[in-house]
Amino acid sequence: MKSTIDNTIAFVKEKLEGAEAGHDWFHIERVWKLAAQIAKTEDCDKEVVELSALLHDIADPKFHNGDETIAPKISRAFLEEQNVPEETILKVLFVIENISFKNRDQAPTNPPIELKIVQDADRIDAIGAIGIARTFNFGGFKNNLMYHPDMKPKLGMSKEEYKKSDGTTINHFYEKLLLLKDMMNTEKGKKMAEERHDYMLNFLDQFYKEWNVD
């Protein structure tokens, strides 16, 4: 008999078929595995961690006209079909509703450890070599410039400014990716982020050398 996790995997794979490559099943799978690794080092509800990681991008608002209500609705309907207890459903929905980088200014005080774990896992997948690949893929998806010497990063953007931003892909490193290392919640997450952060700094150094034909 298939477990709830197995059914969730199958559901997410089907739901995200054809999704943009930076937010597809393979992104979900990586976040799920990263979250599971971090969860081993924390006292947490591992089922909530796994379900939250698997469902966290089931309907990413950036692909749904910014609507943040779709993912919780889809997730609740699915979890109810799986006869998941209401207490667990509420915990999973809380993670989904609060995980996003753009919502950091509205972050809950004293967030549950399950949110901290899945948030770290999602942010780790946004940095390093994978993070670079995802960032350029999404920039191409939006037809953004890779880089423009006269276009400077916009730091400290509000949630609405961030959602509407159409800056260069390189600027996105400074507007988000390079900030994530210091936003990690867990000790395991902090350690995992360090190597990836350094990799991005080295990449940027090389990018500028090649751009300027040094």
N, C-alpha and C positions, 0 to 999 in steps of 0.2 A: 504494500500500500504506500502510495506517495505521501511524503510529508508536506506540510504547509510551505516549507522553504522550497521544496522541489516544484510545487505548483506555482509558487511566486516566480521562480526562475522562468518557467515555461510561459507564464503570463507576460512577464516583462519582455522576454525575447520576441514574442509575437507583437506586443504593443509597440515596440521600438524598431520593428523591421523597417528599413529604409530611412532611419533617422540620420541627421547630420553626424558625421563620423566622430566628432568630439563628444557627442552626447548620446551615443548608441549603446547597444548591449555590452560591448567590450569595455566601455567606460564604467558601466554599472558593475560588471564583473570585477574589474580592478578595484573599485571602491569597496565592494563587498569583501574581497579578499584582504584588502588593507585594514578594513574595519575589524575583521575577524582576528587579524594579528594583534591589533591594538587592544581589542577586548580581552585577550588572554592576560594582559598586564593590569587589568582594572576589575574592580568588583562591580559587575553590571548585569543587566538582563540581556543575555546574549541573543535571545530570540528577537527582542525589540531592536537590538543593534542590526541583526541580519535583515530583518524585514524592512527596517528603515533604509538601510543601505541599498537594498534591491529596488525599493520604490521611490527613492528620493528624487529621481529625474523622470518619473513616469509621464509627466506633462510639464516640461520646463517652460516657465512663463515666457521666455524670450522667443519661443516658437509658437506661442499662443496669444499674441498681441498683448503680452504683459499680464495676462490673467493668472493670478496666483491661487484662484479657487478651484481650478480644474484638477490639479494633482491630488489634493485632499479628498475631493469627491470620488475620483476614480479609485483611489487607494481604499477609502472606506467601503465602497461598494464591493470591491474584490475581497477585502478581509472579512467582511460580513458573510460573503458566500462561502468562505473557508471556515466559518464558525469560530473565528478568532475572538477571544473574550473582549468585551468592551474596554476594559482597563488597558489591555495591550494595544488595542486600536487607537485609543486616545494618546498613548505614549508614542506610537509610531507617527501619528499625524502631527504631534508636537514637533518631532524632529524634522519632518518634511516642511513644515511651515516656518521653521526657524533656522534652517541650515545655511541659507544663501548668504554670500558675501555682501550683496547689495542691501541686505536687511540688517547689517551689523550694528547700525545706529539704534535699531529697535530691539537689540538682543536682550533676552530675558536675563534678569539677575539670578545668580545661582542656578544655572542651567543643569539639567540632569546629566549624569555621566554618559548616558546613551547618546545624547545630542553631541556632547563634546567629542566622543569617539568617531561618530559618523561624519561630523564636520571636519575633523582632522583628516580622515581618510579621503574625503572629497577634495579637500584643499591640497593634500599631498599629490593627488592625481592631476592637479592643475599646475604643478611645477616640475622642474627637471626636464629630461628629454621628452617625456610624454607630454608634459605641459607645453613645451615649445611647439611640438607637433600639433597639439590641439589648438593652440592659439593661432598659428598660421593657417590651419585648416578653416577655423571659424572666420578669420579675417578674409580669407578667399571666398568663403561662403557669402559674406556680406559685401564683397568687392571693395574692401578697405585697402588703402595704401599700405605697403609693408612698412615704409619709413619715409619721412620727409624732414630734412634738417630744420626747416622753419616752423614745423608744427611741434609745439612743446607739450609734454604730458599735463593733464589736468588733475592736479592732486586735490584730495578732499572733496570730491564731488558728492552731491546729495544723491539719494536713491533715484530720484527722477532724472537727474543729469546723467547718472551712470547708465540708466536704462536706455537713454536716447543717444548715448555717446557713439560717434562714428569716427573716432580718431584712428591713428595708425596702429598696426599690430605691435610695433616696437614700443610705442607709448603705453600699451596695455601692460607691459612688464612693470613699468613704474607706477601705473595706476592701480595694479592689483597683484600681479604675480610675485614681485619682490617684497611685498608687504606680508605675504602669507606665513613665512617662516616664524615671524614674531607673533603671529596670531594663533599658533598651535596651543591646544588646551592640555594635552597629555604629555607626559615625559617621553613615552614611546613616539608620539607624533613629532615632538621637537627633534628627537634624534634622527628620525627618518627624513625630516625636512631639510636638515643641514646639508647633506651631500647634494641634494637636488637644487638647493638654493645656489650653492657654489658653482654647480654645472651651468646654471643660467647666467651667472656673472661672467664665466669664461666664454660662453656663447656670445654674449653681447660684446665683449672685447673683440672677439674674432669678427663678428658682424661689422662693427665699425671700421676695422682694418680693411676688410674687403670692400665695404661701401666706398671708402675714401681711397681705395686702390693704393694702400701704403706698401 
